[in-house]
Amino acid sequence: MPSSNYPGSLDTSSNQVTPTATTDLDASNFEHDQVHGAASTAIIALEAKLGISAAPAASASANSFLEHSSGGTTAWTNTLTGSTIAGATLSGAVVGADQLMSAVIHKDYSETVYAGGNTTGTVTLDETNGNTQTWTVSANCTFTMPSGAGLQPGTALTLILTQDTTGGRTGTFTSVKWAGGSGNAPTLTTTANTGTDILCFVTFNGGSSPVWYGFVAGQDFQ
């Protein structure tokens, strides 16, 4: 059986050699082996590309799809590039990997709320845990603001700080600018168990040496 009759370009119906009842299979272009050889080679090529039944193609990883390239070939990939999604329902998490998303209208959205638990003498805040964070101030605490190459300009952080059952705990924040100067940094509400303050922070440069601006959203919530 011939092994090299599969064409290199997309077939059309005119490419299919179809013998009739009166066609001599030994006639030119109707050789029996050539007809079956081309069909078999094409099927084998499709099986190799697509996989059969539960066995995927060797080049196809889980959840991949066939993508047509500008070079006229197709290949399995897990990366969707240059496509327009007219509508979709997400049933799982999507990781944006700090990529730009523009001209977006958000509706009915929320932020992840990270429950940090009890503080110690020092807490290093991490925005990747969530942009809204709750902490029980269980010791006089120095909060170190987030920094690092992954910190994006425009990152905002909201802290909801509640005193423990003892109360009287203090809190300071490193590398934060407050309105009117550092001397105007807020003093945490010290009421035991119920004293709750909400503080908001934003950085416009991010990175490893960010400048954070602090605001008091409200204090002594009970």
PAZAPA-4460 file (N, C-alpha, C; in steps of 0.05 Angstrom, whole numbers, plus 32768, in hexadecimal, padded with zeros to 4 digits):
% residues 222
    n_x    n_y    n_z   ca_x   ca_y   ca_z    c_x    c_y    c_z   seq   type   mol
   8011   7FE8   8000   8000   8000   8000   8012   8019   8000     1      M     A
   800C   802C   7FEF   801C   8044   7FEE   801B   8053   8009     2      P     A
   8030   8060   8011   8032   806D   802A   8035   808B   8027     3      S     A
   8034   8096   8010   803A   80B2   800B   8026   80BF   7FF9     4      S     A
   800D   80B6   7FFA   7FF9   80C1   7FE8   7FE8   80D7   7FF5     5      N     A
   7FEC   80DC   8010   7FDB   80F0   801E   7FE4   810B   8015     6      Y     A
   7FD1   811C   800B   7FD8   8136   8000   7FE1   8149   8017     7      P     A
   7FF0   815D   800F   7FFA   8171   8022   7FE8   8189   8026     8      G     A
   7FD2   818B   8017   7FBF   81A1   801A   7FA3   8196   801E     9      S     A
   7F91   81A7   8026   7F76   819F   802C   7F68   8194   8014    10      L     A
   7F5C   817C   8016   7F4D   8170   8000   7F32   817D   7FFD    11      D     A
   7F27   817B   7FE5   7F0C   8181   7FDF   7EFF   8169   7FD3    12      T     A
   7EE5   816A   7FCF   7ED7   8153   7FC4   7EE2   814B   7FA8    13      S     A
   7EED   815F   7F9A   7EF8   8158   7F7F   7F12   8148   7F81    14      S     A
   7F1E   8148   7F99   7F37   8138   7F9B   7F31   811B   7FA0    15      N     A
   7F19   8114   7FA7   7F13   80F8   7FAE   7F0F   80E8   7F94    16      Q     A
   7F20   80D5   7F90   7F1E   80C4   7F78   7F09   80AF   7F7E    17      V     A
   7EF3   80AF   7F6F   7EDD   809D   7F73   7ED8   808C   7F5B    18      T     A
   7EE1   8073   7F5B   7EDC   8061   7F45   7EBE   805B   7F42    19      P     A
   7EB5   8057   7F29   7E9A   804F   7F24   7E99   8031   7F20    20      T     A
   7E81   8026   7F1C   7E7F   8009   7F18   7E8D   8000   7EFF    21      A     A
   7E90   8012   7EEC   7E9D   800A   7ED2   7EBA   8012   7ED0    22      T     A
   7EC4   801F   7EE5   7EE0   8028   7EE4   7EF3   8011   7EE8    23      T     A
   7F07   8010   7ED6   7F1C   7FFC   7ED9   7F2F   8006   7EEF    24      D     A
   7F31   7FF7   7F04   7F42   8000   7F1A   7F60   8001   7F13    25      L     A
   7F66   7FF5   7EFC   7F82   7FF7   7EF3   7F87   800F   7EE1    26      D     A
   7F71   801E   7EDC   7F74   8036   7ECB   7F84   804B   7EDA    27      A     A
   7F8E   805E   7ECB   7F9E   8074   7ED7   7F8E   8083   7EEC    28      S     A
   7F9B   8088   7F03   7F8F   8097   7F19   7F7A   8088   7F28    29      N     A
   7F75   806F   7F21   7F60   8060   7F2F   7F6C   8046   7F3A    30      F     A
   7F86   8045   7F3E   7F92   802C   7F48   7F86   8026   7F63    31      E     A
   7F7F   800D   7F68   7F72   8005   7F80   7F83   800B   7F99    32      H     A
   7F9C   8006   7F97   7FAE   800B   7FAE   7FB0   8029   7FB4    33      D     A
   7FB0   8039   7F9F   7FB3   8056   7FA2   7F9B   8062   7FB0    34      Q     A
   7F83   8059   7FA8   7F6A   8063   7FB5   7F6A   805C   7FD2    35      V     A
   7F6F   8043   7FD9   7F6E   803A   7FF5   7F86   8045   8004    36      H     A
   7F9D   8047   7FF7   7FB5   8051   8005   7FB1   806E   800E    37      G     A
   7FA6   807F   7FFC   7FA2   809B   8003   7F8E   809E   801A    38      A     A
   7F78   808E   8019   7F64   808F   802E   7F6F   8085   8048    39      A     A
   7F7E   8070   8048   7F89   8065   8061   7F9E   8078   806D    40      S     A
   7FAE   8084   805C   7FC2   8097   8066   7FB5   80AF   8073    41      T     A
   7F9F   80B9   8066   7F91   80CF   8071   7F85   80C9   808C    42      A     A
   7F79   80B1   808E   7F6C   80A9   80A8   7F81   80A7   80BE    43      I     A
   7F98   809B   80B7   7FAE   8098   80CB   7FB8   80B3   80D4    44      I     A
   7FBA   80C6   80C0   7FC3   80E1   80C8   7FAF   80EE   80DA    45      A     A
   7F95   80EB   80D5   7F81   80F6   80E7   7F81   80EA   8102    46      L     A
   7F84   80CF   8103   7F86   80C2   811D   7F9D   80CC   812D    47      E     A
   7FB4   80D0   8120   7FCC   80DA   812E   7FC7   80F6   8139    48      A     A
   7FB9   8106   8129   7FB4   8122   8131   7F9F   8125   8146    49      K     A
   7F89   8115   8144   7F72   8118   8156   7F72   8105   816D    50      L     A
   7F7E   80ED   8169   7F7B   80D8   817D   7F61   80C9   8179    51      G     A
   7F5F   80B2   8184   7F48   80A1   8180   7F3C   8099   819B    52      I     A
   7F22   809C   819E   7F14   8093   81B6   7F21   80A0   81CF    53      S     A
   7F28   8090   81E3   7F33   809B   81FC   7F50   80A1   81FA    54      A     A
   7F5D   809A   81E5   7F7A   809E   81E1   7F7E   80B9   81D2    55      A     A
   7F89   80CD   81DF   7F8D   80E7   81D2   7FA5   80E5   81BF    56      P     A
   7FA7   80F9   81AE   7FBF   80FB   819D   7FD7   8100   81AF    57      A     A
   7FEE   80F6   81A6   8006   80F8   81B6   800D   8115   81BC    58      A     A
   8006   8127   81AA   800E   8143   81AE   7FF8   8153   81BC    59      S     A
   7FE2   8146   81C4   7FCC   8155   81D1   7FCD   8150   81EF    60      A     A
   7FD0   8166   81FF   7FCE   8164   821B   7FB1   8168   8224    61      S     A
   7FAC   8164   823E   7F91   8167   8248   7F85   8182   8242    62      A     A
   7F6C   8183   823A   7F5D   819C   8235   7F68   81AD   821E    63      N     A
   7F78   81A1   820D   7F83   81B1   81F6   7F6F   81B0   81DF    64      S     A
   7F74   81C1   81CB   7F63   81C2   81B4   7F74   81C7   819B    65      F     A
   7F69   81C1   8184   7F78   81C5   816B   7F77   81E2   8162    66      L     A
   7F8E   81ED   815C   7F90   8209   8154   7F9C   820A   8138    67      E     A
   7F90   8219   8126   7F9B   821D   810B   7FAF   8233   810C    68      H     A
   7FC7   822F   8102   7FDC   8243   8102   7FDC   8252   80E7    69      S     A
   7FEA   8268   80E7   7FEC   8278   80CE   7FFC   8269   80B9    70      S     A
   800B   8254   80C1   801B   8245   80AE   800B   822F   80A0    71      G     A
   7FF1   822E   80A6   7FE1   821A   8098   7FE0   81FF   80A5    72      G     A
   7FEA   81FD   80BE   7FE9   81E4   80CC   7FD8   81E6   80E5    73      T     A
   7FD1   81D0   80F0   7FC2   81CF   8109   7FD3   81C1   811E    74      T     A
   7FD0   81C9   8137   7FDE   81BD   814D   7FCE   81BF   8167    75      A     A
   7FD2   81AD   8179   7FC5   81AD   8193   7FD2   81C3   81A5    76      W     A
   7FC1   81D2   81B3   7FCC   81E7   81C4   7FB9   81EB   81DC    77      T     A
   7FC3   81F6   81F1   7FB3   81FE   8208   7FB1   821D   820A    78      N     A
   7FBB   822B   81F6   7FBB   8248   81F7   7FA9   8253   81E0    79      T     A
   7F94   8262   81E8   7F82   826E   81D5   7F8C   828A   81CE    80      L     A
   7F93   828E   81B5   7FA0   82A7   81AD   7F90   82B3   8196    81      T     A
   7F8B   82CD   8198   7F7F   82DC   8182   7F63   82D5   817B    82      G     A
   7F54   82CA   818D   7F39   82C2   8188   7F25   82D4   8196    83      S     A
   7F0D   82D6   818B   7EF8   82E6   8197   7EE4   82D4   81A4    84      T     A
   7EDF   82D8   81BE   7ECB   82C8   81CD   7EB2   82D8   81CE    85      I     A
   7E9D   82CF   81C0   7E85   82DE   81BE   7E74   82DC   81D8    86      A     A
   7E78   82C8   81E7   7E6A   82C4   8200   7E72   82AA   820D    87      G     A
   7E75   82AA   8227   7E7E   8291   8234   7E76   8292   8252    88      A     A
   7E72   827B   825E   7E6D   8279   827A   7E85   826B   8287    89      T     A
   7E92   8277   829A   7EA9   826C   82A7   7EA0   825A   82BE    90      L     A
   7EA9   8241   82BE   7EA2   822F   82D3   7EB9   8229   82E5    91      S     A
   7ED0   8236   82E1   7EE8   8232   82F1   7EF7   824C   82F3    92      G     A
   7F0C   824B   8303   7F1D   8262   8307   7F2D   8269   82EE    93      A     A
   7F31   8283   82EB   7F42   828D   82D5   7F59   829D   82E0    94      V     A
   7F71   8297   82D9   7F89   82A5   82E2   7F92   82B9   82CD    95      V     A
   7F90   82D2   82D3   7F97   82E7   82C0   7FB4   82EB   82BB    96      G     A
   7FC5   82E1   82CE   7FE2   82E4   82CB   7FEB   8300   82C6    97      A     A
   7FDE   8314   82D3   7FE6   8330   82D1   7FE4   833B   82B5    98      D     A
   7FD2   8330   82A4   7FCF   833A   8289   7FB9   8350   8288    99      Q     A
   7FBC   8362   8276   7FA9   8379   8273   7F8E   836F   8268   100      L     A
   7F79   8378   8276   7F5D   8374   826C   7F50   8390   826A   101      M     A
   7F49   8398   8251   7F3F   83B3   824D   7F22   83B3   8244   102      S     A
   7F16   83CA   8246   7EFA   83CF   823D   7EE8   83BA   8249   103      A     A
   7EE9   83B6   8263   7EDA   83A1   8271   7EC4   83AF   8282   104      V     A
   7EAC   83A4   8281   7E96   83AD   8293   7E91   8397   82A7   105      I     A
   7E96   839D   82C1   7E91   8389   82D5   7E75   838C   82E1   106      H     A
   7E6A   8375   82E8   7E4F   8375   82F5   7E4E   835F   8309   107      K     A
   7E44   8365   8320   7E40   8350   8335   7E5B   8342   833B   108      D     A
   7E6F   8351   8342   7E89   8345   8347   7E90   8349   8365   109      Y     A
   7EA4   833B   836E   7EAD   833E   838A   7ECB   8338   838B   110      S     A
   7ED8   833F   83A1   7EF4   833A   83A5   7EF7   8322   83B8   111      E     A
   7F0C   8314   83B5   7F13   82FF   83C8   7F19   830C   83E3   112      T     A
   7F0D   8301   83F8   7F12   830B   8413   7F24   82F6   8421   113      V     A
   7F3C   82FF   8428   7F4F   82ED   8435   7F4E   82F1   8453   114      Y     A
   7F49   82DB   8461   7F48   82DC   847E   7F64   82D5   8489   115      A     A
   7F73   82EA   8491   7F8E   82E6   849A   7F91   82DA   84B6   116      G     A
   7F7C   82DB   84C6   7F7D   82D0   84E1   7F8A   82E4   84F4   117      G     A
   7F96   82D9   8509   7FA3   82E9   851E   7FBD   82F4   8514   118      N     A
   7FC3   830D   851B   7FDD   8318   8515   7FF1   8311   852B   119      T     A
   800A   8313   8524   8020   8311   8538   802C   832D   8539   120      T     A
   8045   832E   8541   8053   8348   8542   8058   8354   8527   121      G     A
   805A   8343   8513   805E   834D   84F7   804D   833D   84E4   122      T     A
   8042   834A   84D0   8033   833D   84BB   803C   8349   84A0   123      V     A
   8045   8337   848E   804B   8340   8473   8033   833B   8461   124      T     A
   8027   8351   8458   800F   834E   8448   8016   8345   842C   125      L     A
   8004   8336   8420   8008   832B   8405   7FEE   832E   83F5   126      D     A
   7FEE   8340   83E2   7FD6   8345   83D2   7FCC   832D   83C3   127      E     A
   7FDE   831A   83BD   7FD5   8302   83AE   7FC2   82F1   83BE   128      T     A
   7FC1   82F5   83D9   7FAE   82E6   83E9   7F91   82F0   83E5   129      N     A
   7F8F   830A   83DD   7F75   8317   83DA   7F78   8334   83DF   130      G     A
   7F69   8344   83D0   7F6B   8361   83D3   7F5B   836C   83EA   131      N     A
   7F4A   835C   83F6   7F3D   8363   840F   7F45   834E   8424   132      T     A
   7F4F   8358   843B   7F59   8345   844F   7F4F   834D   846A   133      Q     A
   7F48   8338   847A   7F40   833C   8495   7F55   8331   84A8   134      T     A
   7F5A   8340   84BD   7F6E   8337   84D1   7F64   833D   84ED   135      W     A
   7F69   832B   8500   7F64   8330   851C   7F7E   8339   8528   136      T     A
   7F7F   8351   8533   7F98   835C   853D   7F9B   8352   855A   137      V     A
   7FAC   833E   855C   7FB0   8330   8576   7FCA   8336   8583   138      S     A
   7FD9   834A   8578   7FF2   8353   8583   7FF8   836E   8576   139      A     A
   8008   837E   8583   8011   8397   8577   8020   838F   855D   140      N     A
   8016   8398   8546   801F   838D   852D   802A   83A2   851A   141      C     A
   8040   839B   850D   804B   83AA   84F6   8043   839C   84DD   142      T     A
   8033   83AA   84CC   802A   839F   84B3   803D   83A8   849D   143      F     A
   804A   8395   848F   805B   839B   8479   804B   8399   845F   144      T     A
   804B   83AF   8450   803B   83B0   8438   8047   839F   8422   145      M     A
   8036   8396   840F   8040   8384   83F9   8054   8393   83E8   146      P     A
   8067   8383   83DD   807A   838D   83C9   8084   8375   83B9   147      S     A
   8092   837B   83A3   809D   8366   8393   8097   836A   8376   148      G     A
   80A5   835C   8364   80A3   835F   8348   8086   835A   833E   149      A     A
   8077   8349   834C   805C   8342   8343   8047   8356   834B   150      G     A
   804E   836A   835C   803B   837E   8365   8035   8392   834F   151      L     A
   801C   8392   8346   8015   83A3   832F   800E   83C0   8337   152      Q     A
   8016   83D4   8327   800D   83EF   832C   7FEE   83F0   832D   153      P     A
   7FE4   8400   833F   7FC7   8402   8342   7FBB   83ED   8355   154      G     A
   7FCB   83DD   8362   7FC1   83CA   8375   7FB5   83D7   838D   155      T     A
   7F9E   83CE   8396   7F91   83D9   83AE   7F8E   83C2   83C2   156      A     A
   7F8E   83CA   83DB   7F8C   83B6   83F1   7F7B   83C2   8407   157      L     A
   7F67   83B3   8410   7F56   83BB   8426   7F5A   83A9   843E   158      T     A
   7F60   83B4   8455   7F63   83A5   846D   7F4D   83AA   8481   159      L     A
   7F41   8395   848B   7F2C   8397   84A0   7F39   838B   84B9   160      I     A
   7F3F   839D   84CC   7F4E   8395   84E4   7F3C   8397   84FD   161      L     A
   7F3B   8380   850B   7F2A   837F   8523   7F3B   8377   853B   162      T     A
   7F37   8384   8551   7F46   837E   856A   7F3E   8363   8575   163      Q     A
   7F51   8356   8582   7F4A   833C   858E   7F3B   8340   85A9   164      D     A
   7F38   832B   85B8   7F28   832D   85D1   7F36   833D   85E6   165      T     A
   7F50   8342   85E3   7F5F   8352   85F6   7F5D   8370   85EF   166      T     A
   7F60   8376   85D6   7F5F   8392   85CD   7F78   83A2   85D3   167      G     A
   7F77   83BB   85CC   7F8E   83CC   85D1   7FA6   83C8   85BF   168      G     A
   7FA2   83B9   85A9   7FB8   83B3   8597   7FBE   83CA   8584   169      R     A
   7FD7   83CE   857E   7FDE   83E3   856B   7FE6   83D8   8550   170      T     A
   7FE6   83E9   853C   7FEE   83E1   8521   7FFD   83F7   8513   171      G     A
   8013   83F0   8507   8022   8402   84F6   8026   83F6   84DB   172      T     A
   802B   8407   84C7   802C   83FE   84AB   8045   8409   849E   173      F     A
   8056   83F8   8492   806F   8400   8486   806A   840B   846A   174      T     A
   807A   841F   8463   807B   842A   8447   805F   8434   843E   175      S     A
   8051   8441   8450   8037   844C   8449   8037   846A   844D   176      V     A
   802D   8479   8439   8029   8496   843B   800C   849B   8443   177      K     A
   8009   84AD   8458   7FEF   84B4   8461   7FEA   84D2   845B   178      W     A
   7FD1   84D9   8458   7FCA   84F5   8453   7FD4   8506   846A   179      A     A
   7FE3   851B   8463   7FEE   852D   8477   8008   8524   8483   180      G     A
   8013   850D   847A   802D   8503   8484   802A   84EB   8496   181      G     A
   8041   84DF   849B   8041   84C6   84AB   8036   84CA   84C7   182      S     A
   8037   84E3   84D1   802D   84E8   84EC   800F   84E5   84EE   183      G     A
   8002   84E3   84D6   7FE5   84E0   84D6   7FDC   84C3   84D1   184      N     A
   7FEF   84B0   84D5   7FE7   8494   84D3   7FD2   848E   84E8   185      A     A
   7FBD   847E   84E1   7FA7   8479   84F3   7FB0   8468   850B   186      P     A
   7FA3   846D   8522   7FA5   845C   8539   7F8E   8449   8539   187      T     A
   7F94   842F   853B   7F7F   841B   853A   7F6C   841D   8552   188      L     A
   7F53   8418   854D   7F40   8416   8563   7F48   8400   8575   189      T     A
   7F47   8404   858F   7F52   83F1   85A2   7F3C   83E1   85B2   190      T     A
   7F23   83E6   85AB   7F0D   83D9   85BA   7F0F   83BA   85B6   191      T     A
   7F10   83AC   85CC   7F14   838F   85CB   7EFD   8382   85BC   192      A     A
   7F04   8370   85AA   7EF1   835D   859D   7EDF   836B   8588   193      N     A
   7ED9   8384   858B   7EC6   8390   8578   7ED2   83A8   8569   194      T     A
   7EE9   83B1   8571   7EF5   83C8   8563   7EFF   83C0   8547   195      G     A
   7EF2   83CA   8532   7EF9   83C3   8517   7EFF   83DC   8507   196      T     A
   7F15   83DC   84F9   7F1D   83F2   84E7   7F20   83E8   84CB   197      D     A
   7F19   83F8   84B8   7F1D   83F1   849C   7F30   8406   848F   198      I     A
   7F46   83FB   8485   7F5B   840C   8479   7F5F   8404   845C   199      L     A
   7F63   8417   844B   7F66   8412   842E   7F82   841C   8425   200      C     A
   7F8E   840E   8413   7FA8   8415   8409   7FA9   8412   83EA   201      F     A
   7FB9   8422   83DD   7FBC   8420   83C0   7FD9   8428   83B9   202      V     A
   7FE4   841A   83A5   7FFF   8421   839B   7FFC   8426   837D   203      T     A
   8009   843B   8374   8008   8442   8358   8020   843A   8348   204      F     A
   8035   8431   8356   804D   8428   8348   8052   840A   834B   205      N     A
   804A   83FE   8361   804E   83E1   8365   806C   83DA   8365   206      G     A
   8071   83C1   835E   808D   83B8   835C   809A   83B2   8377   207      G     A
   80B4   83B1   8377   80C3   83AA   838F   80C7   83C1   83A2   208      S     A
   80C2   83D9   8399   80C4   83F1   83AA   80AB   8402   83A8   209      S     A
   8094   83F7   83B0   807B   8406   83AB   8077   841C   83BF   210      P     A
   8069   8430   83B7   805F   8445   83C9   8042   8440   83CE   211      V     A
   803B   843B   83E7   801F   8436   83EF   8013   844F   83FB   212      W     A
   7FFA   8455   83F4   7FEB   846B   83FF   7FD5   845F   8410   213      Y     A
   7FD2   8468   8429   7FBF   845D   843B   7FA7   8470   8441   214      G     A
   7F90   8464   8444   7F77   8473   844A   7F67   8465   845F   215      F     A
   7F5B   8475   8470   7F49   8469   8484   7F2D   8469   8479   216      V     A
   7F22   8451   8474   7F07   8450   846A   7EF3   8453   8481   217      A     A
   7EFA   844B   8499   7EE9   844E   84B0   7EF5   8440   84C8   218      G     A
   7EEF   8449   84E0   7EFA   843E   84F8   7EE4   8439   850D   219      Q     A
   7EEA   8427   851F   7ED9   8421   8536   7EBD   8417   852D   220      D     A
   7EBE   8405   8518   7EA5   83F8   8511   7E9D   83E4   8527   221      F     A
   7E85   83E5   8530   7E7C   83D2   8546   7E60   83C7   853F   222      Q     A
***
